[in-house]
Structures are given as C-alpha cells and as structure tokens.
Amino acid sequence: MKQLFAAFIISVCLLPNVWAEHPARTLIETSTNTVLKAVSTHSTGTADILKIHVIPHFDFKLMSKWVLGKRKWKESSQKQRNDFIKAFQSLLIRTYQTALAEAVGSSFKIKYLPVKSRPKATRVKVNAVIMQGSQKTRITFNMYKNKKGAWKAYNVEIEGISLLLNYRNEFKRVTIDTATAQLNRKNREVSKDTL
C-alpha cells in the first residue's frame, strides 16, 4: 500500500511542465507545479502546502460516500459523516506528506496520455505514466466537473488498482463509527512514522 501512495504522490506533486489540452489535466499540472515549488523552498509545513494546493481539488465528501456505500451513508448522522470525512482526509494528507518526503530528490519522468472525452463531457480520466529507471507506473485520475464548473478528482487508480475500492473493501463489514476509529488509528500510526 505504501508503494501505491508513493506513486500517487509522485504523480500528484511532481508533474512536469507540459502543455495540457484539457482543463482537468491543466488543473493537476498547475496545482502540482505549485506544490513542487513550495516544497522545494520549505523544509517544514508540507501538510499545509498539501491542504492549500492539492486537497481543494479532491471531493472528499463524494469519495467518503463511495467508500462507505450508499446504505451506510444514508443511515449515518451528519456528525458521523463529518467525522469520517475528516479522518479520511487527514489520513490521506498524512500519507501524502510521508510519500512526498520520500519522493523528493528521486529521478523520474512523467508522460501524459491524451485526455479522451467529448467536448461537453463532465467526467474524464487523466492518464499518466511515471518512469523511474526501467520501472513504469500507470496513474489514472478520475475527475468530474461540479455544478460550479470546477474539476474535482474523486478517485485515483494506480496500476489499475482503485484507491477508493481498497478502502471500500476494508470498511465493507464494519459500521461507520468503526471505520472512523480505524482511520484515526492509522492517522496516529502515520504520525509516529513521520516523527
């Protein structure tokens, strides 16, 4: 799982400055270039940089709803939902922070594939290939355009493995409170690893 997150962070935070023909791809490129520049000039505060420049471009409510499933989401209270979203987002921020620290300074190249979509499509896949030596890692960002016209990522696939599906399978047979507690426990473990 750590390798998947590391590959994800490399793709999110260290994308090259290339021409992008689609606004969803442009969004990823712009935010990640900003993160790369910020990380290269700050030795601390990586979590804050991610909160400002990456997290706003992910729909954590939609991600959380999908991870929990419609029934569990519908049967939970607003407080339970908010607690889960907060824990889920916190885990990803902490994991991204760790993976970003490991990725900085490594040598790699990114190749983007053309975004295939109809002109008025509201859902697209942004595909990239990370090349580190002879190793290639395929990344797919699943994105949608919200009612305000902003592109948001709602899932990431690494080598065809869905980030959200991993968590959905993990939480399939537990209550929302148990899932939140498991996320909070992982947050504490990730915090210890970064100390």
C-alpha positions in Angstrom: 0.0 0.0 0.0 2.9 2.4 0.8 4.2 1.9 -2.8 0.8 2.8 -4.2 0.6 6.0 -2.1 4.2 6.9 -3.1 3.4 6.5 -6.8 0.3 8.6 -6.2 2.2 11.4 -4.5 4.8 11.5 -7.2 2.1 11.8 -9.8 0.2 14.5 -7.8 3.0 16.6 -6.6 5.8 16.3 -9.1 4.3 16.5 -12.6 6.4 18.1 -15.4 5.5 21.4 -17.0 3.9 20.2 -20.2 1.2 21.5 -22.5 -2.2 20.2 -21.4 -5.2 20.2 -23.8 -7.9 19.6 -21.2 -8.8 21.8 -18.2 -8.8 18.7 -15.8 -5.2 18.0 -16.8 -4.3 21.7 -16.6 -5.7 21.8 -13.1 -3.5 18.8 -12.0 -0.4 20.3 -13.7 -0.8 23.8 -12.2 -1.5 22.7 -8.6 1.3 20.1 -8.6 3.8 22.6 -10.1 2.8 25.0 -7.3 3.3 22.2 -4.7 6.7 21.2 -6.1 7.9 24.8 -6.0 6.6 25.3 -2.4 8.1 22.0 -1.2 11.5 22.8 -2.7 11.6 26.1 -0.8 10.2 25.0 2.6 11.7 22.3 4.8 8.6 22.2 7.0 4.9 22.7 6.5 4.3 20.1 3.8 0.9 19.3 5.2 -0.1 22.9 5.0 1.1 23.1 1.4 -1.0 20.0 0.5 -4.0 21.4 2.3 -3.8 24.6 0.3 -2.7 23.4 -3.2 -3.9 19.8 -3.5 -6.7 18.9 -1.1 -9.2 21.5 -2.5 -9.1 19.7 -5.9 -10.4 16.4 -4.4 -14.0 15.8 -3.5 -13.6 14.1 -0.1 -17.4 14.1 0.5 -18.0 12.1 -2.7 -15.0 9.9 -2.0 -16.2 9.2 1.5 -19.8 8.5 0.4 -18.5 6.0 -2.2 -16.1 4.3 0.2 -18.8 3.8 2.8 -21.6 2.8 0.3 -25.0 4.4 -0.2 -26.8 2.5 2.5 -24.2 3.1 5.3 -24.0 6.8 4.2 -27.8 7.2 4.2 -28.2 5.6 7.6 -25.5 7.6 9.3 -25.9 11.0 11.0 -24.4 14.2 9.7 -21.9 14.2 12.6 -20.8 10.6 11.8 -20.4 11.6 8.1 -18.3 14.7 9.0 -16.2 12.7 11.5 -15.5 10.1 8.8 -14.7 12.7 6.1 -12.3 14.5 8.5 -10.5 11.2 9.4 -10.3 10.1 5.8 -8.9 13.4 4.6 -6.5 13.5 7.5 -5.1 10.1 6.7 -4.6 10.9 3.0 -2.9 14.2 3.9 -0.5 12.5 6.4 0.2 9.7 3.9 0.8 12.1 1.1 3.2 14.0 3.3 5.2 10.9 4.1 5.2 9.8 0.4 6.2 13.3 -0.7 9.1 13.4 1.6 10.3 10.0 0.2 9.7 11.2 -3.4 11.6 14.5 -3.3 15.0 14.1 -4.9 14.2 10.9 -6.8 14.8 10.8 -10.6 11.8 10.2 -12.8 9.9 11.3 -15.8 6.1 11.7 -16.4 4.4 11.0 -19.7 0.8 12.1 -20.1 -1.6 10.4 -22.5 -4.1 12.5 -24.4 -7.4 13.0 -22.5 -10.1 11.3 -24.4 -13.5 13.0 -23.9 -16.4 14.6 -25.7 -16.4 18.4 -25.8 -19.1 18.8 -23.1 -18.2 15.7 -21.0 -18.4 16.2 -17.3 -16.3 13.2 -16.4 -12.9 12.4 -17.7 -9.8 10.3 -16.9 -6.4 11.9 -16.8 -3.8 9.2 -17.5 -0.1 9.4 -16.9 2.9 7.1 -16.8 5.6 7.6 -14.2 9.0 6.3 -15.4 11.7 5.7 -12.8 14.6 3.9 -14.5 13.1 0.8 -16.0 10.0 0.9 -13.8 6.8 2.3 -15.2 3.7 3.1 -13.1 0.4 3.9 -14.6 -1.7 6.5 -12.9 -5.3 7.5 -13.7 -7.1 10.4 -12.1 -10.9 10.1 -12.3 -12.3 13.6 -12.4 -15.7 15.3 -12.8 -16.9 18.9 -13.3 -19.1 20.1 -10.4 -22.1 22.4 -10.7 -19.8 25.5 -10.3 -17.8 24.3 -13.3 -14.7 23.3 -11.3 -12.9 20.0 -12.0 -12.5 17.7 -8.9 -10.7 14.4 -8.5 -12.9 11.7 -7.0 -10.6 8.6 -7.3 -7.1 7.6 -8.3 -6.1 4.3 -9.9 -2.5 3.1 -9.6 -1.7 0.3 -12.0 -5.4 -0.3 -12.3 -6.0 -0.5 -8.6 -8.6 1.9 -7.3 -7.6 3.8 -4.1 -11.3 4.0 -3.1 -12.0 0.4 -3.8 -9.2 -0.6 -1.4 -10.9 1.3 1.4 -14.4 0.3 0.4 -13.4 -3.4 0.7 -11.7 -2.7 4.1 -14.8 -1.0 5.5 -17.4 -3.2 3.9 -18.4 -5.1 7.0 -18.0 -2.5 9.7 -20.1 0.4 11.0 -19.2 4.0 10.1 -18.0 4.6 13.7 -15.7 1.6 13.5 -14.4 2.7 10.1 -13.7 6.2 11.5 -11.9 4.7 14.5 -9.8 2.6 12.2 -8.9 5.7 10.1 -8.0 7.6 13.3 -5.8 4.7 14.5 -4.0 4.8 11.1 -3.6 8.5 11.4 -1.8 8.0 14.7 0.5 5.4 13.2 1.3 7.6 10.2 2.1 10.5 12.6 4.5 8.3 14.5 6.2 7.3 11.3 6.8 10.9 10.4 8.3 11.9 13.7 
